[in-house]
């Protein structure tokens, strides 16, 4: 029951999110509604969303019916079968919506690629025949980068660019090219431009190719202009005669010149431009923006809300009290400063000028610009501070001088023989000690050479493992010239005596005789499982090894009545369904 409800809730949430995230055509701006109708077919779009809504309601009903049936199920098997049937029916309902979901996914991907066009902001709209220079114009006046190619219908969708004019943000919309035929015969690409012209409150720039390089004559371009003229109603309109670098208007024939003259006579401005040389481009931009701003102000003034605003505004205009001229007062200091600015005085050299003049010898010195009371201090070294202390306080400036004096004094002392040792002042005992020490060093060198000459390939024992007898030691010392008589109280003799006393076995204390054979064995030696074991850690490791070695033998043992045996290695009640509370070690 819980699985059915969980599945139903998941489907319900996902389908509801689809229905709410997709835009409703009745609630959005008419421009976007018509654009979606052109691109995706409004009827198909609404039908797909309706199918998803029906599928959501069907899944809710299926889950509700089967949960009611499962409540009165007479066995666990019956409940499981009802659960399978409920999940299967819900999945089947969703599988039938495959085409609708695929269509909506394509719509979602295409919507995400559409440009963001604000229908209410200040907008310039470019329209005209294909290949007349609309995309080149938007690339010049905005930051957009629209593809420009020498063939028709390069632009197949709406493109938006943004620019700034009079500290205001403007958007420029580039529409696909329009051909001159009835509205019913226009394709999807052309209908996007028609939709933008119909719904966007913008200044319309109708671009014409004066050189006729686009493949259409000026009379055909004028005919298209007259056909879509109703879409320009209540909008500022400018005719842009593009490609004037190829042919100017005054270079055209009389018939073609008459076409532009008739347009001007109707009160529509005609501006010659060239997107190649940028002639007239800024003029078109300025003229269109100014006309649109004036048109927007006029539209607001004609509305009903303007009276509420004007009632709250009061413009005060001061009147002259007499005819006396009162020119602005300029202080004398400002006048003197202005005159000083006009004199061609030699300019101060900048750091850049110095760098160019000196080349590689230039070094940036910012200390010369410091404003100090004493100008001579500008070139002083900046003290180095470490942990709040000035390092210069701990440095002796005369340290090198003192060091040279010490070295000279040391040389004088060496020359005077102050450090020479006086061998004659030593007594006889000290001389004997020195002689004996030299003999010992010679003897040691000889022993090292003898040991190196021996061809021993075995492992060398450390000195601590080699035991030296007292007699051998005394003999070697006598050979070296030492008197080894009466040395019982010496350190090495006492050490040898102490080590012998520790080696001797202690006498066993008298104990009671064992009462049994087993008791006597346990008293004489440790148990077998403990013999040869150093500590508890070693004991634990030995037991682990024993258990691992016995696993194979245990597996070979036959199962008896008392053995814990599971006849079914994968029981259904343990491996199917939801895990209940309890141990899961059986799995």
NORUR-V740809 format. One record per residue. N is the residue number from 1. RES is the residue in one small letter. PSI is psi in radians with two decimals (NA if undefined). Layout:
{{N	RES	PSI} {N	RES	PSI}}
This chain:
{{1	x	-0.73} {2	x	-0.64} {3	x	-0.71} {4	x	-0.80} {5	x	-0.69} {6	x	-0.79} {7	x	-0.75} {8	x	-0.72} {9	x	-0.68} {10	x	-0.86} {11	x	-0.75} {12	x	-0.77} {13	x	-0.77} {14	x	-0.78} {15	x	-0.63} {16	x	-0.68} {17	x	-0.68} {18	x	-0.79} {19	x	-0.62} {20	x	-0.56} {21	x	-0.57} {22	x	2.41} {23	x	2.50} {24	x	2.22} {25	x	-0.45} {26	x	-0.33} {27	x	-0.22} {28	x	3.04} {29	x	2.50} {30	x	-0.53} {31	x	-0.83} {32	x	-0.62} {33	x	-0.81} {34	x	-0.61} {35	x	-0.72} {36	x	-0.60} {37	x	-0.66} {38	x	-0.73} {39	x	-0.68} {40	x	-0.05} {41	x	1.85} {42	x	-0.72} {43	x	-0.76} {44	x	-0.69} {45	x	-0.82} {46	x	-0.63} {47	x	-0.72} {48	x	-0.75} {49	x	-0.62} {50	x	-0.69} {51	x	-0.69} {52	x	-0.69} {53	x	-0.73} {54	x	-0.76} {55	x	-0.67} {56	x	-0.78} {57	x	-0.67} {58	x	-0.73} {59	x	-0.69} {60	x	-0.73} {61	x	-0.73} {62	x	-0.81} {63	x	-0.72} {64	x	-0.75} {65	x	-0.77} {66	x	-0.54} {67	x	-0.66} {68	x	-0.70} {69	x	-0.67} {70	x	-0.45} {71	x	-0.58} {72	x	0.39} {73	x	2.41} {74	x	-0.13} {75	x	2.87} {76	x	-0.66} {77	x	-0.75} {78	x	-0.70} {79	x	-0.69} {80	x	-0.66} {81	x	-0.68} {82	x	-0.67} {83	x	-0.79} {84	x	-0.71} {85	x	-0.69} {86	x	-0.82} {87	x	-0.67} {88	x	-0.74} {89	x	-0.68} {90	x	-0.74} {91	x	-0.65} {92	x	-0.72} {93	x	-0.71} {94	x	-0.59} {95	x	-0.54} {96	x	-0.29} {97	x	0.35} {98	x	-0.79} {99	x	-0.71} {100	x	-0.73} {101	x	-0.69} {102	x	-0.71} {103	x	-0.76} {104	x	-0.58} {105	x	-0.70} {106	x	-0.70} {107	x	-0.74} {108	x	-0.78} {109	x	-0.70} {110	x	-0.66} {111	x	-0.65} {112	x	-0.39} {113	x	-0.14} {114	x	2.51} {115	x	2.67} {116	x	1.92} {117	x	2.14} {118	x	1.97} {119	x	-0.26} {120	x	-0.15} {121	x	3.07} {122	x	2.16} {123	x	2.44} {124	x	2.27} {125	x	2.14} {126	x	2.29} {127	x	2.89} {128	x	-3.03} {129	x	2.79} {130	x	2.57} {131	x	0.61} {132	x	-0.12} {133	x	0.42} {134	x	-0.80} {135	x	-0.64} {136	x	-0.65} {137	x	-0.78} {138	x	-0.55} {139	x	-0.50} {140	x	-0.69} {141	x	-0.22} {142	x	-3.12} {143	x	0.19} {144	x	2.83} {145	x	1.39} {146	x	2.47} {147	x	2.34} {148	x	2.16} {149	x	2.74} {150	x	0.63} {151	x	2.88} {152	x	2.71} {153	x	0.71} {154	x	-0.71} {155	x	2.04} {156	x	0.01} {157	x	3.09} {158	x	2.36} {159	x	2.51} {160	x	2.33} {161	x	2.73} {162	x	2.55} {163	x	2.97} {164	x	2.37} {165	x	2.19} {166	x	0.77} {167	x	0.49} {168	x	2.61} {169	x	2.24} {170	x	2.61} {171	x	2.41} {172	x	2.17} {173	x	2.16} {174	x	2.09} {175	x	2.71} {176	x	2.82} {177	x	2.60} {178	x	2.39} {179	x	2.78} {180	x	1.56} {181	x	2.98} {182	x	2.76} {183	x	-0.61} {184	x	-0.41} {185	x	-0.03} {186	x	2.52} {187	x	-3.08} {188	x	-0.65} {189	x	-0.77} {190	x	-0.61} {191	x	-0.44} {192	x	-0.73} {193	x	-0.70} {194	x	-0.71} {195	x	-0.74} {196	x	-0.72} {197	x	-0.60} {198	x	-0.61} {199	x	-0.38} {200	x	2.27} {201	x	1.59} {202	x	2.92} {203	x	2.15} {204	x	2.23} {205	x	1.83} {206	x	1.96} {207	x	2.22} {208	x	2.54} {209	x	1.82} {210	x	-0.44} {211	x	-0.15} {212	x	0.46} {213	x	-0.20} {214	x	-0.18} {215	x	0.05} {216	x	2.41} {217	x	2.90} {218	x	-0.56} {219	x	-0.68} {220	x	-0.68} {221	x	-0.64} {222	x	-0.63} {223	x	-0.75} {224	x	-0.69} {225	x	-0.74} {226	x	-0.54} {227	x	-0.71} {228	x	0.21} {229	x	-0.64} {230	x	-0.47} {231	x	-0.27} {232	x	0.09} {233	x	2.41} {234	x	0.57} {235	x	2.45} {236	x	2.39} {237	x	2.34} {238	x	2.33} {239	x	2.18} {240	x	1.99} {241	x	1.68} {242	x	2.93} {243	x	0.75} {244	x	-0.23} {245	x	-0.39} {246	x	-0.81} {247	x	2.15} {248	x	2.90} {249	x	-0.64} {250	x	-0.17} {251	x	-0.09} {252	x	2.99} {253	x	2.92} {254	x	-0.62} {255	x	-0.80} {256	x	-0.62} {257	x	-0.58} {258	x	-0.56} {259	x	-0.85} {260	x	-0.57} {261	x	-0.68} {262	x	-0.65} {263	x	-0.75} {264	x	-0.62} {265	x	-0.49} {266	x	0.01} {267	x	0.22} {268	x	2.12} {269	x	2.47} {270	x	2.16} {271	x	2.26} {272	x	2.33} {273	x	2.87} {274	x	1.97} {275	x	-0.23} {276	x	-0.86} {277	x	-0.02} {278	x	0.41} {279	x	2.20} {280	x	-0.05} {281	x	-0.84} {282	x	-0.55} {283	x	-0.75} {284	x	-0.76} {285	x	-0.82} {286	x	-0.81} {287	x	-0.77} {288	x	-0.75} {289	x	-0.75} {290	x	-0.73} {291	x	-0.70} {292	x	-0.71} {293	x	-0.76} {294	x	-0.67} {295	x	-0.70} {296	x	-0.66} {297	x	-0.75} {298	x	-0.70} {299	x	-0.71} {300	x	-0.61} {301	x	-0.49} {302	x	-0.21} {303	x	3.10} {304	x	-0.45} {305	x	-0.34} {306	x	-0.54} {307	x	-0.65} {308	x	-0.61} {309	x	-0.75} {310	x	-0.55} {311	x	-0.42} {312	x	-0.09} {313	x	2.47} {314	x	2.12} {315	x	2.00} {316	x	2.18} {317	x	1.96} {318	x	2.54} {319	x	2.64} {320	x	2.38} {321	x	-0.42} {322	x	-3.09} {323	x	0.25} {324	x	2.37} {325	x	2.29} {326	x	1.52} {327	x	2.81} {328	x	2.48} {329	x	2.19} {330	x	2.16} {331	x	2.68} {332	x	-0.66} {333	x	-0.69} {334	x	-0.64} {335	x	-0.76} {336	x	-0.72} {337	x	-0.67} {338	x	-0.71} {339	x	-0.67} {340	x	-0.57} {341	x	-0.52} {342	x	-0.38} {343	x	2.42} {344	x	1.24} {345	x	2.68} {346	x	2.33} {347	x	2.64} {348	x	2.41} {349	x	2.27} {350	x	2.90} {351	x	-0.57} {352	x	-0.70} {353	x	-0.72} {354	x	-0.68} {355	x	-0.73} {356	x	-0.64} {357	x	-0.77} {358	x	-0.50} {359	x	-2.23} {360	x	-0.35} {361	x	-0.04} {362	x	2.36} {363	x	2.38} {364	x	2.08} {365	x	1.79} {366	x	-0.20} {367	x	-0.39} {368	x	-0.25} {369	x	0.02} {370	x	2.49} {371	x	1.65} {372	x	2.71} {373	x	-0.71} {374	x	1.92} {375	x	-0.39} {376	x	-0.29} {377	x	-0.02} {378	x	-0.59} {379	x	0.10} {380	x	2.62} {381	x	2.45} {382	x	2.23} {383	x	2.53} {384	x	2.21} {385	x	2.29} {386	x	2.03} {387	x	0.74} {388	x	0.06} {389	x	2.49} {390	x	2.14} {391	x	-0.52} {392	x	-0.40} {393	x	-0.39} {394	x	0.18} {395	x	2.21} {396	x	2.06} {397	x	-0.37} {398	x	0.34} {399	x	-0.66} {400	x	-0.65} {401	x	-0.76} {402	x	-0.63} {403	x	-0.72} {404	x	-0.63} {405	x	-0.73} {406	x	-0.72} {407	x	-0.71} {408	x	-0.74} {409	x	-0.64} {410	x	-0.67} {411	x	-0.72} {412	x	-0.70} {413	x	-0.68} {414	x	-0.70} {415	x	-0.60} {416	x	-0.16} {417	x	0.49} {418	x	-0.51} {419	x	0.01} {420	x	2.38} {421	x	2.40} {422	x	1.71} {423	x	-0.47} {424	x	-0.42} {425	x	-0.23} {426	x	2.55} {427	x	3.11} {428	x	-0.64} {429	x	-0.73} {430	x	-0.62} {431	x	-0.69} {432	x	-0.71} {433	x	-0.75} {434	x	-0.71} {435	x	-0.75} {436	x	-0.67} {437	x	-0.68} {438	x	-0.65} {439	x	-0.73} {440	x	-0.73} {441	x	-0.69} {442	x	-0.78} {443	x	-0.71} {444	x	-0.71} {445	x	-0.69} {446	x	-0.73} {447	x	-0.66} {448	x	-0.71} {449	x	-0.69} {450	x	-0.73} {451	x	-0.55} {452	x	-0.55} {453	x	-0.41} {454	x	2.38} {455	x	1.42} {456	x	2.11} {457	x	-0.15} {458	x	3.09} {459	x	2.43} {460	x	2.25} {461	x	2.55} {462	x	2.83} {463	x	-0.50} {464	x	-0.43} {465	x	-0.28} {466	x	2.16} {467	x	2.23} {468	x	2.19} {469	x	2.74} {470	x	-0.66} {471	x	-0.72} {472	x	-0.73} {473	x	-0.76} {474	x	-0.61} {475	x	-0.75} {476	x	-0.69} {477	x	-0.64} {478	x	-0.62} {479	x	-0.53} {480	x	-0.17} {481	x	0.19} {482	x	2.60} {483	x	1.95} {484	x	0.32} {485	x	2.55} {486	x	0.99} {487	x	0.44} {488	x	-0.44} {489	x	0.11} {490	x	2.98} {491	x	-0.79} {492	x	-0.53} {493	x	-0.74} {494	x	-0.65} {495	x	-0.75} {496	x	-0.69} {497	x	-0.71} {498	x	-0.70} {499	x	-0.61} {500	x	-0.61} {501	x	-0.53} {502	x	-0.53} {503	x	-0.55} {504	x	2.50} {505	x	2.42} {506	x	2.60} {507	x	2.34} {508	x	2.38} {509	x	2.62} {510	x	2.25} {511	x	2.86} {512	x	2.49} {513	x	2.54} {514	x	2.51} {515	x	-0.42} {516	x	2.93} {517	x	-0.70} {518	x	-0.70} {519	x	-0.68} {520	x	-0.62} {521	x	-0.77} {522	x	-0.52} {523	x	-0.52} {524	x	-0.61} {525	x	2.71} {526	x	2.88} {527	x	2.81} {528	x	-0.61} {529	x	-0.10} {530	x	-0.17} {531	x	2.38} {532	x	0.13} {533	x	2.31} {534	x	-0.88} {535	x	-3.06} {536	x	-0.60} {537	x	-0.74} {538	x	-0.62} {539	x	-0.77} {540	x	-0.72} {541	x	-0.68} {542	x	-0.73} {543	x	-0.69} {544	x	-0.75} {545	x	-0.63} {546	x	-0.76} {547	x	-0.72} {548	x	-0.65} {549	x	-0.38} {550	x	-0.09} {551	x	-0.75} {552	x	-0.75} {553	x	-0.62} {554	x	-0.60} {555	x	-0.53} {556	x	-0.26} {557	x	2.56} {558	x	2.54} {559	x	2.34} {560	x	-3.00} {561	x	-0.58} {562	x	-0.12} {563	x	2.52} {564	x	1.91} {565	x	2.26} {566	x	2.01} {567	x	-0.60} {568	x	1.97} {569	x	-0.48} {570	x	1.34} {571	x	2.44} {572	x	-0.71} {573	x	-0.26} {574	x	-0.42} {575	x	0.03} {576	x	2.57} {577	x	-3.04} {578	x	2.45} {579	x	2.25} {580	x	2.98} {581	x	2.35} {582	x	-3.03} {583	x	2.52} {584	x	0.27} {585	x	-0.37} {586	x	-0.29} {587	x	NA}}
